[in-house]
Protein backbone atom coordinates (compact mmCIF):
# COMPACT_ATOMS: atom_id res chain seq x y z
CA UNK A 1 0.00 0.00 0.00
CA UNK A 2 1.38 3.41 -0.98
CA UNK A 3 0.72 6.65 0.85
CA UNK A 4 -0.34 9.73 -1.08
CA UNK A 5 -0.93 13.34 -0.15
CA UNK A 6 -3.96 14.83 -1.89
CA UNK A 7 -4.33 18.61 -2.03
CA UNK A 8 -7.75 20.03 -2.75
CA UNK A 9 -8.09 23.62 -3.90
CA UNK A 10 -11.49 25.32 -4.05
CA UNK A 11 -11.73 28.35 -6.32
CA UNK A 12 -14.66 30.65 -5.63
CA UNK A 13 -15.38 33.35 -8.21
CA UNK A 14 -17.96 36.11 -8.13
CA UNK A 15 -18.48 39.65 -9.35
CA UNK A 16 -19.41 42.50 -7.04
CA UNK A 17 -20.42 45.99 -8.16
CA UNK A 18 -19.05 48.64 -5.80
CA UNK A 19 -18.87 52.42 -5.99
CA UNK A 20 -15.79 54.15 -4.58
CA UNK A 21 -13.49 57.07 -5.43
CA UNK A 22 -10.75 54.82 -6.83
CA UNK A 23 -10.27 51.27 -8.03
CA UNK A 24 -7.78 50.59 -5.23
CA UNK A 25 -10.23 51.74 -2.52
CA UNK A 26 -13.01 49.62 -4.03
CA UNK A 27 -10.72 46.58 -4.04
CA UNK A 28 -9.74 47.24 -0.40
CA UNK A 29 -13.42 47.53 0.60
CA UNK A 30 -14.32 44.22 -1.05
CA UNK A 31 -11.20 42.55 0.36
CA UNK A 32 -12.16 43.69 3.86
CA UNK A 33 -15.74 42.44 3.33
CA UNK A 34 -14.60 38.99 2.19
CA UNK A 35 -12.00 38.66 4.96
CA UNK A 36 -14.51 39.67 7.63
CA UNK A 37 -16.96 37.14 6.19
CA UNK A 38 -14.33 34.37 6.19
CA UNK A 39 -13.31 35.13 9.78
CA UNK A 40 -16.86 34.72 11.07
CA UNK A 41 -17.22 30.99 11.79
CA UNK A 42 -21.02 31.19 12.00
CA UNK A 43 -21.43 32.22 8.34
CA UNK A 44 -21.57 29.81 5.42
CA UNK A 45 -18.99 30.76 2.76
CA UNK A 46 -21.10 29.30 -0.06
CA UNK A 47 -23.82 31.91 0.51
CA UNK A 48 -21.40 34.70 -0.45
CA UNK A 49 -20.96 33.29 -3.97
CA UNK A 50 -23.53 32.62 -6.68
CA UNK A 51 -21.86 29.59 -8.25
CA UNK A 52 -20.36 26.43 -6.81
CA UNK A 53 -16.56 26.44 -6.47
CA UNK A 54 -14.24 24.94 -9.05
CA UNK A 55 -12.39 22.05 -7.41
CA UNK A 56 -8.75 21.29 -8.28
CA UNK A 57 -6.99 18.15 -7.02
CA UNK A 58 -3.27 17.48 -6.85
CA UNK A 59 -1.96 14.06 -5.90
CA UNK A 60 1.63 13.36 -4.91
CA UNK A 61 3.43 10.57 -3.14
CA UNK A 62 3.85 11.03 0.60
CA UNK A 63 7.62 11.51 0.25
CA UNK A 64 7.04 14.49 -2.06
CA UNK A 65 7.73 12.83 -5.43
CA UNK A 66 4.96 12.39 -7.98
Secondary structure, 3 states (H helix, E strand, C coil): CCCEEEEEEEECCCCCCCCCCCHHHHHHHHHHHHHHHHHCCCCCHHHHCCCCCEEEEEEEECCCCC
